[in-house]
């Protein structure tokens, strides 16, 4: 076990200490590698998975007189505390995830305001602030948690990352556009084109089992955005929040939201890449 992994809990230490299998190949090795890829992804999704299980499991009427949104807040806090106590998450990682919580909650307050009404949280809760239940920020924190955990579990390294200031400008512009497109023309696709050019050469190295694999970082943005879009469809189906066109009867969330979530992932990865213990694994060309 390396010094970097010495702080990991027992489960993570086992996942990170897989023995090398030099020369192994063929279908059996490919299946084993795919299995470990799934196991590590499941571990990285631990917070998100447990949180969304709570979303699906808590009845709309609540339990023992406690409203559903308030229960979800308590459950999210308990999961987060349990992960820190079990060394599945460090205090530094928790601080970064809190940043995502704040960023997401601010966006939720704006989007659900009387002036915008992009979506709404129809149920009563004691923990609502400006019409948004406090648990809502944890949905954004779940995305940040997954990326932070995956970075460590897959030993992610980024090659040809754009200069940090350029990535930061694009990330800020993406976040600002979530607000400004209600008042000025939506520049989402221009930002997507800029991100495409900025990250065109960027690749991510990851280790599912015993050897490095490579993927364009842009592909990662799209894949994670797609799975968030699927989770959003499930959440609206269970009535956690509703878009205006879902108030009468549930319909699929418009596929265009996939692009919004993918851009949000660009912003999230930019924040994570600036963490001290992760920055060492990011290669920025001179």
URUR-V926619 format. One record per residue. N is the residue number from 1. RES is the residue in one letter. PHI is phi in whole degrees, 0 to 359 (NA if undefined). PSI is psi as a letter, one per 40 degrees, with the letter a starting at -180 (NA if undefined). BURIAL is # if it has 24 or more other C-alpha atoms within 12 Angstrom, else .. Layout:
# URUR-V926619
((N:RES:PHI:PSI:BURIAL) (N:RES:PHI:PSI:BURIAL))
This chain:
# URUR-V926619
((1:X:NA:h:.) (2:X:279:i:.) (3:X:298:d:.) (4:X:297:d:.) (5:X:260:e:#) (6:X:296:d:.) (7:X:274:e:.) (8:X:288:i:#) (9:X:290:i:.) (10:X:300:d:.) (11:X:298:d:.) (12:X:294:d:#) (13:X:300:d:.) (14:X:294:d:.) (15:X:292:d:#) (16:X:269:e:#) (17:X:249:f:#) (18:X:294:h:.) (19:X:290:i:.) (20:X:290:i:.) (21:X:233:g:.) (22:X:300:h:.) (23:X:83:e:.) (24:X:289:h:.) (25:X:202:a:.) (26:X:92:a:.) (27:X:296:d:.) (28:X:299:d:.) (29:X:295:d:.) (30:X:298:d:.) (31:X:293:d:.) (32:X:296:d:.) (33:X:296:d:#) (34:X:297:d:.) (35:X:298:d:.) (36:X:292:d:#) (37:X:300:d:#) (38:X:292:d:.) (39:X:296:d:#) (40:X:294:d:#) (41:X:295:d:#) (42:X:298:d:.) (43:X:295:d:#) (44:X:296:d:#) (45:X:271:e:#) (46:X:305:d:#) (47:X:297:d:#) (48:X:299:d:#) (49:X:297:d:#) (50:X:295:d:#) (51:X:295:d:#) (52:X:285:d:#) (53:X:298:d:.) (54:X:295:d:#) (55:X:302:d:#) (56:X:283:d:.) (57:X:271:d:.) (58:X:281:h:#) (59:X:294:i:.) (60:X:300:d:#) (61:X:282:e:.) (62:X:84:a:.) (63:X:224:h:.) (64:X:53:f:.) (65:X:82:e:.) (66:X:270:h:.) (67:X:302:i:#) (68:X:302:d:#) (69:X:298:d:#) (70:X:292:d:#) (71:X:297:d:#) (72:X:296:d:#) (73:X:296:d:#) (74:X:297:d:#) (75:X:294:d:#) (76:X:299:d:#) (77:X:296:d:#) (78:X:296:d:.) (79:X:298:d:#) (80:X:297:d:#) (81:X:295:d:.) (82:X:295:d:.) (83:X:292:d:#) (84:X:292:d:.) (85:X:297:d:.) (86:X:272:e:.) (87:X:60:f:#) (88:X:270:e:#) (89:X:207:h:#) (90:X:268:i:#) (91:X:296:d:.) (92:X:296:d:.) (93:X:294:d:#) (94:X:298:d:#) (95:X:298:d:.) (96:X:296:d:#) (97:X:295:d:#) (98:X:297:d:#) (99:X:300:d:#) (100:X:296:d:#) (101:X:300:d:#) (102:X:294:d:.) (103:X:300:d:#) (104:X:294:d:#) (105:X:295:d:#) (106:X:299:d:#) (107:X:294:d:#) (108:X:298:d:#) (109:X:301:d:#) (110:X:293:d:#) (111:X:292:d:#) (112:X:263:e:#) (113:X:295:i:.) (114:X:299:d:.) (115:X:284:d:.) (116:X:250:d:.) (117:X:55:f:.) (118:X:292:d:#) (119:X:206:i:#) (120:X:211:i:#) (121:X:249:g:#) (122:X:285:e:#) (123:X:272:i:#) (124:X:286:i:#) (125:X:201:i:#) (126:X:288:d:.) (127:X:267:e:.) (128:X:280:h:#) (129:X:233:h:.) (130:X:55:f:.) (131:X:83:e:#) (132:X:245:h:#) (133:X:293:i:#) (134:X:297:d:#) (135:X:294:e:#) (136:X:300:d:#) (137:X:298:d:#) (138:X:291:d:#) (139:X:292:d:#) (140:X:285:d:#) (141:X:300:d:#) (142:X:297:d:#) (143:X:294:d:#) (144:X:298:d:#) (145:X:299:d:#) (146:X:300:d:#) (147:X:294:d:#) (148:X:296:d:#) (149:X:292:d:#) (150:X:296:d:#) (151:X:301:d:#) (152:X:281:d:#) (153:X:292:d:#) (154:X:263:e:#) (155:X:51:f:#) (156:X:295:h:#) (157:X:225:h:#) (158:X:249:h:#) (159:X:247:h:#) (160:X:60:f:.) (161:X:290:h:#) (162:X:294:i:#) (163:X:308:i:.) (164:X:302:d:#) (165:X:293:d:.) (166:X:292:d:.) (167:X:299:d:#) (168:X:295:d:#) (169:X:297:d:.) (170:X:297:d:#) (171:X:299:d:#) (172:X:296:d:.) (173:X:295:d:#) (174:X:298:d:#) (175:X:296:d:#) (176:X:298:d:#) (177:X:294:d:#) (178:X:300:d:#) (179:X:267:d:#) (180:X:286:d:.) (181:X:291:e:.) (182:X:282:e:.) (183:X:239:d:.) (184:X:231:i:.) (185:X:307:i:.) (186:X:288:h:.) (187:X:252:f:#) (188:X:307:d:#) (189:X:286:d:.) (190:X:293:d:.) (191:X:295:d:#) (192:X:297:d:#) (193:X:294:d:.) (194:X:296:d:#) (195:X:296:d:#) (196:X:300:d:#) (197:X:290:d:.) (198:X:292:d:#) (199:X:255:e:#) (200:X:302:d:.) (201:X:265:e:.) (202:X:280:h:#) (203:X:236:i:#) (204:X:243:h:#) (205:X:263:h:#) (206:X:218:i:#) (207:X:236:g:#) (208:X:292:d:#) (209:X:226:c:#) (210:X:229:e:#) (211:X:211:i:#) (212:X:283:i:.) (213:X:240:i:.) (214:X:231:i:.) (215:X:211:i:.) (216:X:299:h:#) (217:X:299:d:#) (218:X:300:d:#) (219:X:297:d:.) (220:X:298:d:#) (221:X:303:d:#) (222:X:292:d:#) (223:X:294:d:.) (224:X:295:d:#) (225:X:300:d:#) (226:X:295:d:#) (227:X:290:d:#) (228:X:293:d:#) (229:X:299:d:#) (230:X:298:d:.) (231:X:298:d:#) (232:X:295:d:#) (233:X:299:d:#) (234:X:294:d:.) (235:X:295:d:#) (236:X:289:d:#) (237:X:299:d:.) (238:X:275:e:#) (239:X:75:f:#) (240:X:296:d:#) (241:X:216:i:#) (242:X:223:i:#) (243:X:275:i:#) (244:X:307:d:.) (245:X:281:e:.) (246:X:252:e:#) (247:X:291:d:.) (248:X:281:d:.) (249:X:208:i:.) (250:X:291:h:.) (251:X:227:i:.) (252:X:298:h:.) (253:X:297:h:#) (254:X:306:h:.) (255:X:298:d:.) (256:X:298:d:.) (257:X:294:d:#) (258:X:303:d:#) (259:X:295:d:#) (260:X:297:d:#) (261:X:293:d:#) (262:X:296:d:#) (263:X:292:d:#) (264:X:297:d:#) (265:X:295:d:#) (266:X:304:d:#) (267:X:296:d:#) (268:X:295:d:#) (269:X:298:d:#) (270:X:299:d:#) (271:X:294:d:#) (272:X:297:d:#) (273:X:296:e:#) (274:X:268:e:#) (275:X:293:i:#) (276:X:304:d:.) (277:X:283:e:.) (278:X:261:d:#) (279:X:303:d:.) (280:X:295:e:.) (281:X:260:e:#) (282:X:253:h:#) (283:X:264:h:#) (284:X:250:h:#) (285:X:299:i:.) (286:X:290:NA:.))
